[in-house]
Amino acid sequence: MAINISASVGEGGKNLAADLIQIDNQLRKVGMLATGPVTPQSRVAAIKKFQEIWGIRTAGKPDGKIDPGGMTLRRLNETATPLKLNAISIGTIAYGGYGISFTVPAPPKPYQLFLGPSTVAGDYLEVTAANPKDMLTAKNQLDLLKLIQKRNAWGQTLAVKLFVVLDGTVISESTPQNLPCPVQPHTGKMLPLDETNNGPKLTYQGDSEQGPFYGRMFHKIVGFDGYFFKYGGQFETNNVHRGFDCITYAGTTCDAPVTSMAVATDLAAALGATKCTLEKPAPPPPPPKGAATPPKTAHAAASAAATPAPATIKVDLENTEPQNVKDFFAKSTDGYYLLWSGGHVVVVANGTVHEFALSKKGYFTSSVETWLDPYKNMKLTLRKLPGKPALAV
């Protein structure tokens, strides 16, 4: 609460009784005076200390006086007034993940600024030197995430305040603002998917009753044990959207660039997945039309006999018949592959299909033989991954 005085208070001031009461109370609020009796000397010392902190000088030094409408009174009122913490917005993870700012000038050191639910150790971030327009950056982001982890507030809304503290004593606190916390991070065990130690069950993020929305991806923050879900470069904060669609599951499992998780061919290219071929018996030559005609010459007959039909042919497994893919895996199931039909992409790991599908309500595994069985006419493409996916157990 701001105060007004009628006359100068302090060294050389008129020191009216009503003004002294107000000034003494305000000096206590800002941590310059202890409780108990106040002497003229202790009051002046407190005023000078406050002026020194704010850099208020007359003739090169603090004068120990508070004038009506003067700078010292203005700064005293500002320091006693709680800072205004503005509404918190979600921003780009790379720049801190949130837009957190405040208005009203903050008092200089030795005053400190704490941002958090409380001033209990481990429950706040010190933001004394932070930019008032952007207090959360990539530098202190990890501290905020560990605070959320300590409170187990994943996917919840956390009320935070901005505290002004001096020598361990809270001088003021702002009104709270809501911080939407990221959904619970994932351990990163993706193949097979760890569904035991990862909070709420992951859900398929494709077309739904709520409208179209798309698979989330992982974001790794150095120093944090786990992977955050993100969408559009921002933390996912809604538990309903904690999960993948088919291609972001495959791409995330293989640690693909986030810019390559829209089209299967782009994903395969980004991962260095190579085309597969199947060697199969050549089809028999078509039967001759009408009666057999003998060669016109002996030389032609000899040439025909010396050029037998090829025993096998190679088939590229690109937009190919399902039977060709079945025949490929019938020979060997070793290795890691991307397999897709239309818009659905799966990972095949040593003969087991790992996928995220709406029809299967999220993550599902099956043998490649079982998975391929329903496919009769829809074309399939198979690409071999260069090695074990990055997030395979």
ABEGO torsion letter per residue (X at the ends): XBBBBABBBEBGBAGBAAAAAAAAAAAAAAGABBBEBBBAAAAAAAAAAAAAAAGBBBGGBBAGBBBBGBAAAAAAAAAABBBBBBBBBBBBAAAGGBBBBBBEBBBBOABBBBBEABABBGABBBAAABBAABABBAAAAAAAAAAAAAAGABGBBBBBBBBBBBGGBBABBBBBBBBBBBBBBBAGBAOBBBAAAAEBBBBBBBBBAAEBBBBBBBBBBBGBBEBBBBBGGBBBABAAABEBBAAAAAAAAAGBBAAAAABAAAAAAAAGBBBBBBBBBBBBBBBBBEBBBBBABAAAAAAAAABBBBABBBBBBBGBBAAAAAAAAAABABEBBBBBBEABBBBBBGGBBBBBBAAAGEBBBBBAAAAAAABAABBBBBBBBABBBAABX
